[in-house]
Amino acid sequence: MSAAYQVLSDPKQRADFDRFGKGAEHVPDPNDEWRQGLKKAKKIVTATEQEITRLVARSKKMSKKLSAEMQKLIQKLQSEPKYVAAKRFVVDCAAERAKQRQELLASLEAAATRPADPDVEARMFLRCS
């Protein structure tokens, strides 16, 4: 009973319950997931760009033949899918955040529209009677 009062007395929890039903307290905060993703993306971009800077500095001290090989390695790093995705996320995080919100909303709506368990509903009805 106290759990029900707690949910109904808090406007945010009540709105989540009205929208997602029982178990709404387990609805993840999309901002937390987004912040973690941004932090991870920045880490990937920083590490890759530091490596690229290091390789560029080394290539300047090499012969032309070795420098050409180093340039291929730099291009490979710059085109690595993990780096490209992270860079896109960091540079255009607003668009990426909107995309992630849409994906999260779709998954939550799918979870909320699943058929209810009739046994649970029957037990809840018996308790209320």
Sequence and secondary structure as in RCSB ss.txt:
>XXXX:A:sequence
MSAAYQVLSDPKQRADFDRFGKGAEHVPDPNDEWRQGLKKAKKIVTATEQEITRLVARSKKMSKKLSAEMQKLIQ
KLQSEPKYVAAKRFVVDCAAERAKQRQELLASLEAAATRPADPDVEARMFLRCS
>XXXX:A:secstr
 HHHHHHHHSHHHHHHHHHH TTGGG   HHHHHHHHHHHHHHHHHHHHHHHHHHHHHHHTS HHHHHHHHHHHH
HHHT HHHHHHHHHHHTHHHHHHHHHHHHHHHHHHHHTS   HHHHHHHHHHH 
